Amino acid sequence: MNRMIFASHAALALAVLLAFMGCSRQRENPSEAAGTATELRYGFTSEPVTLDPLHPSNTADGRSILFNVFEGLVKPDTEGRLQPCIAESWTVEQGGLVYNFKLRQGVLFHDGSPLKPVDVQFTLETAIAAGFEGFTGIEKVETVNDTVIMTLKKADPEFLPYITIGIVKADNPDREKNTIGTGPFYIESYTVQQSLVLKKFDDYWRPPQEEGTPRLDKVTIVFFSDSDALLLGLRGGSIDGASVTGSLTQQLDPQRFDIVPGYSAAVQLLALNNARPPLDDIRVRQALNYAVDIQGIIDAAFFGQGRPSGSPLIPGLAAYYEQSLSNPYPLDFDRARSLLAEAGYGEGGQKLSLEITVPSNYVMHVDTAQVITGQLAKAGINAVIKLVDWATWLSDVYRNREYQATIISLDANNVSPRSFLARYRSDSGSNFINFKSADFDRVYDAALSETDDEKRAGLFREAQQIISANAASVYIQDIFYFKAFRGGTYDGVLNYPLYVIDFASMYGT
């Protein structure tokens, strides 16, 4: 099917879809649920790279699953505020240099053993040794009775959001195969390329009626090879729900499915390898930015629903988002062609060719690539799409940086702007676009040490402006997602300013 027909039918499709959403069966008060369905089968199109929360190669989908299995000292709520979790309280002393976390009593790991301060200390020291962003500034970790004390090398006002990292058992010799957390669900089984089964943890520390205590007995995550197979599973009834977007949503009958909207809390971008010719030329990167119609992408592939970004930070982090970047490169094919001519392409020169590597299991990225290639052609750019599986994308693009351009969504580990911007520092191991800017490094580092909230926010906004001025990549949007469920069967879906799925909040009707 020609994906470009989405644009002509987007308004009508969305109007019908949202009309049925208005009749959603989602209740305001989860405590009113009758709870007839005790199991949920939920579809994914990618598998976790690791089940170890301390593994540096964890991906967004992996973290979304482990959100239900592991817990940190603190945990974000749906508004992004940090709430007590494994730590029942904390204090900050010595001008932000010392954090004291009083551990909650009665917390058990999934194997029945009690959580101890040494487990928290081991987790934090492992994250420090692995060089996790936010942890390298920790000078030492100590324990006194039921309190964990962290002393920083210098005050870090953005430190607390990183302490959401999942606590693991200190004496677990194989965290990958023996996945033990303290969360509301434990992993009962995992069959590669088939399914992962989560079971309710009966000895979870929260009281039975408290928010956050699981209502479902079992969640089976079913893995599909691609989005088309997932859609068939959803429509055929082999799964009860899935996260869908783009063309998939249009193909669901809103009379048969409850469709719950929400933002992905991730930035979709046309990522450009700044170290690979011809993208090492800022004029070429700027030309690509002028040639891409962001609103056209949203209209054509996302029913007109999305939040244009123009920044590596999601607009939802309003206190830090640079509002002027909502459209920093207005669509201008003439300007794009002029920049390309300056760089030696176009009139009297060779035509610019661009290979866009796209993970085939993400239909919204494939749809976006289809739209972008058509747009770039109008600026005289010959763009071709190279579809690869997820494992190949991780290896070739993310790890080895052997690519020209790619379309992907980048999420954050936590609700800090640092989690979105850290990858752009010149020496960052996750800087797969090879962006290098001494100005950015200077401003970003200054933001990390600024204790005044307003000044720190201003520095983060300046850092975004530097990335945009250098046309590091083409920043598209915070994708508008939908969670689809068989009609009238599940309620309690929550949306977070992070890419997570909270199965503990869901319940059967």
C-alpha atoms as one frame of an Amber mdcrd trajectory, in Angstrom:
protein
   0.000   0.000   0.000   1.295   3.471  -0.839   2.084   5.072   2.508   1.673
   8.542   1.071  -2.097   8.127   1.045  -1.948   8.591   4.814  -1.754  12.335
   4.370  -4.991  12.581   2.402  -6.938  10.418   4.827  -5.248  11.433   8.081
  -7.810  13.962   9.276 -10.789  11.679   8.671  -9.089   8.633  10.189  -7.999
  10.529  13.258 -11.410  12.098  13.766 -13.062   8.674  13.756 -10.363   7.236
  15.977 -10.564   9.984  18.582 -14.341   9.844  18.575 -14.207   6.234  19.681
 -11.459   7.067  22.178 -13.926   9.415  23.809 -15.997   6.346  24.620 -12.983
   4.503  26.069 -13.670   2.028  28.818 -10.719   3.329  30.850 -11.992   4.092
  34.364 -10.901   7.100  36.387 -10.571   5.058  39.583  -8.716   1.745  39.225
 -10.059   0.564  42.591 -13.483   0.215  40.999 -12.285  -2.595  38.733 -14.000
  -5.947  38.925 -10.772  -7.589  37.803 -12.226 -10.425  35.699  -9.154 -10.740
  33.444  -6.089 -11.832  35.396  -3.669 -12.288  32.506  -2.434 -10.077  29.684
  -0.629 -11.034  26.468   1.214  -7.995  25.139   3.040  -7.697  21.813   6.570
  -6.373  21.187   8.501  -6.096  17.918  11.936  -6.123  19.518  13.529  -8.164
  22.274  15.609  -6.909  25.173  19.325  -7.029  24.503  19.844  -7.810  28.175
  17.828  -8.507  31.319  20.529  -6.988  33.505  19.700  -3.401  34.554  23.425
  -2.779  35.055  24.373  -3.777  31.513  25.428  -0.692  29.491  23.827  -2.031
  26.274  20.282  -2.000  27.578  17.741  -0.613  25.091  14.490   1.320  25.432
  12.282  -1.757  25.009  14.435  -3.681  27.461  14.151  -0.916  30.047  10.394
  -0.716  29.526  10.110  -4.381  30.545  12.596  -4.181  33.417  10.651  -1.215
  34.832   8.278  -3.879  36.173  11.008  -6.162  37.540  13.558  -3.870  39.190
  13.220  -0.808  41.404  15.557   1.971  42.446  15.923   4.005  45.579  13.471
   6.470  44.033  10.918   6.116  41.250   9.290   8.680  38.926   5.542   9.178
  38.930   3.414   9.995  35.891   4.268  13.694  36.226   8.010  13.029  36.351
   8.313  13.773  40.077  10.597  11.456  42.028   8.900   9.465  44.779  10.311
   7.220  47.537  10.686   3.586  46.518  13.368   1.271  47.945  14.391   4.295
  50.002  11.534   5.468  52.191  13.177   8.881  52.651  16.376  10.811  51.975
  18.238  13.921  53.030  20.842  16.063  51.281  23.685  17.596  53.283  26.878
  19.635  52.934  25.621  21.788  50.105  24.578  18.874  47.919  27.697  16.751
  48.423  26.175  14.055  50.653  22.966  12.067  50.077  21.554   9.875  52.859
  18.975   7.257  51.809  17.062   5.473  54.559  16.079   2.063  53.207  12.544
   0.740  53.457  12.067  -2.207  55.785  10.515  -5.494  54.617  11.616  -5.329
  50.977  12.246  -8.783  49.535  13.985  -9.910  46.379  12.123 -12.281  44.083
  14.006 -15.240  45.535  12.614 -14.417  48.989  15.816 -12.986  50.443  15.670
  -9.576  52.158  17.147  -6.533  50.479  20.174  -5.295  52.429  22.242  -2.103
  52.321  25.108  -4.094  50.795  22.910  -4.831  47.768  22.363  -1.129  47.181
  26.057  -0.413  47.670  27.015  -3.151  45.211  24.533  -1.850  42.616  25.796
   1.699  42.831  29.465   0.736  42.785  28.868  -1.494  39.743  27.220   1.421
  37.924  30.168   3.646  38.873  32.686   1.104  37.570  30.737   0.757  34.311
  30.882   4.524  33.801  27.116   5.032  33.808  26.125   8.630  33.132  25.410
  10.376  36.426  27.398   7.907  38.526  30.955   8.922  37.664  30.615  11.891
  40.016  30.176   9.653  43.071  33.234   9.723  45.336  32.196   6.857  47.598
  29.250   4.774  48.787  28.937   3.757  52.421  26.354   2.016  54.584  25.468
   2.695  58.219  22.800   0.388  59.608  19.799   0.809  57.252  21.126   3.970
  55.590  23.099   4.234  52.353  25.335   7.299  52.169  26.626   8.642  48.865
  29.310  11.305  48.807  29.796  13.169  45.541  33.020  14.626  44.188  31.163
  17.888  43.671  27.583  19.029  44.013  25.376  17.690  41.216  21.846  19.121
  41.078  20.893  16.566  38.400  22.037  13.578  40.455  18.826  12.307  42.048
  17.046  11.193  38.822  19.830   8.687  38.189  19.128   6.838  41.427  16.137
   5.221  39.743  18.542   2.479  38.576  17.312  -1.009  39.487  18.791  -2.549
  42.647  20.286  -6.042  42.169  21.443  -8.751  44.581  25.096  -8.397  45.506
  25.651 -12.159  45.607  23.976 -13.017  42.297  26.784 -14.477  40.107  24.814
 -14.360  36.832  22.395 -11.430  36.616  21.623 -12.142  32.958  20.305 -15.667
  33.445  19.125 -15.292  37.041  17.082 -12.101  36.934  16.230 -11.112  40.509
  14.725  -7.763  41.419  12.296  -6.348  43.958   9.605  -5.116  41.565   5.914
  -6.006  41.322   6.633  -8.772  38.763   9.344 -11.386  38.411  10.497 -13.092
  35.212   9.145 -16.634  35.236  10.571 -17.614  31.836  12.149 -16.196  28.711
  12.216 -17.990  25.370  14.278 -16.071  22.826  12.295 -14.895  19.775   9.083
 -16.150  21.344   8.007 -14.757  24.694   8.904 -13.481  28.138   6.565 -14.274
  31.048   6.126 -11.941  34.015   4.398 -13.269  37.134   2.993 -11.217  40.000
   5.331 -11.172  42.992   3.100 -12.198  45.912   5.584 -10.899  48.505   5.880
  -7.456  46.952   6.479  -4.830  49.623   3.537  -2.584  48.773   0.240  -3.347
  50.582  -2.339  -5.161  48.402  -4.649  -2.162  47.931  -1.930   0.439  47.434
  -1.353   2.018  44.037   1.514   0.242  42.286   0.640  -3.219  43.586   0.000
  -5.530  40.607  -3.572  -6.548  39.849  -2.712  -8.906  37.006  -1.396 -12.340
  37.919   0.572 -12.816  34.721   1.829 -10.820  31.741   3.168 -12.661  28.704
   5.204 -10.475  26.374   5.050 -11.993  22.883   7.805 -11.102  20.426   6.970
 -10.589  16.743   9.368 -10.363  13.829   7.901  -7.093  12.581   4.985  -4.698
  12.968   2.838  -6.433  10.352   3.057  -9.708  12.266   2.215  -7.882  15.486
  -0.855  -6.346  13.877  -2.022  -9.773  12.709  -1.589 -11.099  16.233  -3.563
  -8.211  17.701  -6.407  -8.461  15.193  -6.434 -12.256  15.321  -6.621 -12.374
  19.105  -3.336 -14.145  19.878  -2.367 -11.094  21.962  -4.555  -8.788  24.050
  -2.668  -5.546  23.548   0.323  -3.769  22.032   1.859  -0.339  21.546   1.099
   0.864  18.018   1.680   3.951  15.944   1.601   5.261  12.405  -0.160   3.100
   9.851  -0.882   0.327  12.359  -3.321   2.481  14.306  -5.292   3.267  11.175
  -5.797  -0.446  10.559  -7.447  -1.128  13.928 -11.231  -1.071  14.220 -12.000
   1.303  17.141 -15.217  -0.609  17.752 -13.181  -3.721  18.583 -10.256  -2.079
  20.419  -9.760   0.367  23.252  -7.105   2.787  22.014  -5.287   4.850  24.632
  -3.161   7.788  23.399   0.093   9.098  24.851   3.495  10.463  23.888   6.469
   8.131  23.637   8.764  10.460  25.647  11.433   9.813  23.024  12.860  12.018
  20.259  12.509  10.640  16.754  15.302  11.892  14.522  17.071  11.442  11.228
  20.446  10.816  12.873  23.451  11.924  10.814  26.943  10.482  11.183  28.871
  13.742  11.613  32.228  12.015  11.074  31.389  10.396   7.729  31.694  12.346
   4.447  29.788  14.168   3.149  27.949  14.617   6.476  31.118  15.970   8.085
  30.308  19.180   6.155  27.915  21.373   8.170  26.453  22.781   4.929  25.274
  19.308   3.922  23.716  18.710   7.344  22.004  22.088   7.223  20.707  21.355
   3.726  19.136  18.121   4.953  17.448  20.012   7.778  15.978  22.569   5.355
  14.807  19.797   3.008  12.878  17.785   5.608   9.292  18.839   6.261   8.661
  17.743   9.856   4.968  18.568   9.851   4.669  16.740   6.542   6.086  13.622
   8.201   3.659  13.921  11.108   0.724  14.442   8.747   1.654  11.637   6.364
   2.750   8.900   8.741   1.249   9.814  12.129  -2.306  11.060  11.434  -1.163
  14.611  12.083  -0.518  13.700  15.702   2.932  14.385  17.111   4.880  17.069
  18.872   7.520  18.654  16.583  10.782  18.883  18.449  13.722  20.364  16.524
  15.753  19.532  19.611  17.339  16.411  21.128  15.143  17.076  24.180  11.450
  16.203  24.342   9.123  19.236  24.572   7.473  17.552  27.567  10.428  18.599
  29.739   9.098  22.139  29.503  11.391  23.668  32.135  14.437  22.748  30.040
  13.182  22.572  26.460  14.303  25.412  24.175  11.003  26.640  22.713  12.662
  28.459  19.804  13.696  25.079  18.395  10.186  23.905  17.604  10.991  24.733
  13.957  14.639  25.867  13.662  14.969  24.977   9.965  11.740  25.973   8.165
  11.125  24.009   4.985  13.124  25.718   2.224  14.153  23.623  -0.784  15.881
  26.599  -2.442  18.047  27.176   0.631  18.825  23.446   0.758  19.901  23.386
  -2.891  22.034  26.523  -2.381  23.868  24.971   0.579  24.438  21.789  -1.395
  25.845  23.790  -4.311  28.284  25.493  -1.922  29.359  22.046  -0.755  29.930
  20.892  -4.341  26.627  19.194  -5.105  23.892  20.149  -7.528  24.601  22.556
 -10.343  27.767  21.501 -12.135  28.545  18.949  -9.469  27.539  15.459  -8.559
  24.213  14.717  -6.966  24.237  14.066  -3.240  23.386  10.474  -2.342  22.302
   9.454   1.137  21.785   5.950   2.527  19.281   5.835   5.383  19.596   2.683
   7.501  16.292   1.817   9.168  15.442  -0.967  11.661  12.728  -2.871   9.819
  10.873  -3.914  12.978   9.758  -0.328  13.661   7.032   0.521  11.183   6.897
   4.194  12.231  10.570   4.612  11.303  10.061   2.818   7.995   7.047   5.039
   7.253   9.084   8.123   8.175  11.898   7.043   5.864   9.451   6.654   2.980
   8.216  10.212   3.482  11.700  11.687   3.912  13.100  10.147   0.724  10.332
  11.833  -1.248  10.997  15.167   0.434  14.758  15.018  -0.113  14.244  14.261
  -3.811  12.685  17.722  -4.168  15.993  19.220  -3.039  17.951  17.120  -5.526
  19.091  14.540  -2.967  19.023  10.878  -3.919  18.114   9.084  -0.680  17.796
   5.313  -0.503  16.505   3.180   2.358  18.483   0.256   3.731  16.294  -1.977
   5.903  18.085  -4.039   8.541  16.980  -6.168  11.468  17.314  -4.846  15.011
  20.442  -6.824  15.891  22.194  -5.526  12.777  21.165  -1.954  13.570  22.583
  -2.225  17.082  25.831  -3.671  15.770  26.449  -1.615  12.635  24.870   1.713
  13.529  24.907   2.120  17.291  28.051   0.256  18.287  30.321   0.388  15.226
  28.981   3.667  13.767  29.203   2.254  10.244  26.401   4.182   8.570  25.537
   7.479   6.912  22.105   8.257   8.327  19.455   6.414  10.287  15.971   6.982
  11.644  15.472   6.054  15.266  13.895   7.291  18.494  16.142   8.133  21.443
  14.650   7.931  24.901  16.025   8.786  28.338  16.848   6.556  31.270  15.280
   9.057  33.628  13.524  12.406  33.822  16.665  14.539  33.683  17.647  16.645
  30.633  21.128  15.220  31.085  19.773  11.825  30.118  18.846  13.224  26.688
  21.889  15.450  26.171  24.760  13.406  27.646  25.270  11.424  24.441  26.287
  14.603  22.583  29.400  15.211  24.653  32.441  14.648  22.442  33.814  11.785
  24.531  30.526  10.000  25.250  30.482   6.292  24.462  26.866   6.606  23.299
  27.642   9.465  20.879  26.930   7.289  17.850  26.355  10.320  15.603  29.976
  11.406  16.273  28.995  14.965  17.197  31.937  17.026  18.434  31.661  20.580
  19.722  33.925  22.229  22.288  31.216  24.857  22.857  28.637  22.202  23.655
  31.013  20.378  26.007  31.738  23.613  27.865  28.087  24.653  28.268  26.908
  21.135  29.097  29.588  20.735  31.776  28.650  24.103  33.243  25.005  23.012
  33.476  25.985  19.948  35.488  27.664  22.051  38.147  25.167  24.940  38.286
  23.102  24.774  41.491  20.697  27.600  40.626  17.672  25.995  38.965  16.948
  28.836  36.539  20.575  29.229  35.477  20.941  25.469  35.011  17.805  25.351
  32.852  19.204  28.233  30.784  22.459  26.376  30.211  20.619  23.244  29.092
  18.638  25.392  26.647  21.869  26.934  25.342  23.318  23.454  24.854  20.330
  22.549  22.668  20.857  25.688  20.589  24.478  24.694  19.924  23.399  21.247
  18.730  20.789  22.832  16.447  23.158  25.476  15.073  25.577  22.698  14.127
  22.748  20.751  12.469  23.921  17.658  14.321  20.886  15.716  13.052  17.328
  16.315  11.880  15.134  16.296  14.988  11.585  15.379  14.115   9.175  14.800
  16.981   8.076  13.164  20.193   6.036  10.399  18.582   2.370  10.115  19.441
   1.819   6.506  20.480  -1.284   4.451  21.105  -1.717   1.441  23.352  -4.384
  -0.807  21.879  -6.326  -3.460  23.820  -9.179  -5.801  23.043 -12.300  -3.773
  23.717 -13.596  -3.783  27.265 -10.940  -6.074  28.736  -8.237  -3.897  30.352
  -8.039  -0.599  32.221  -5.519   1.304  34.289  -3.082   2.338  31.554  -0.686
   5.033  32.780   1.600   7.269  30.730   4.968   8.439  32.050   7.446  11.069
  30.801   9.688   8.057  30.137   9.469   5.188  27.682   8.128   2.569  30.087
   5.133   0.264  30.342   3.679  -0.025  33.827   1.983  -3.429  33.882   1.387
  -3.109  37.640  -1.173  -0.354  37.022  -3.243  -2.416  34.556  -6.148  -4.644
  35.483  -8.853  -6.712  33.850 -12.450  -5.594  33.601
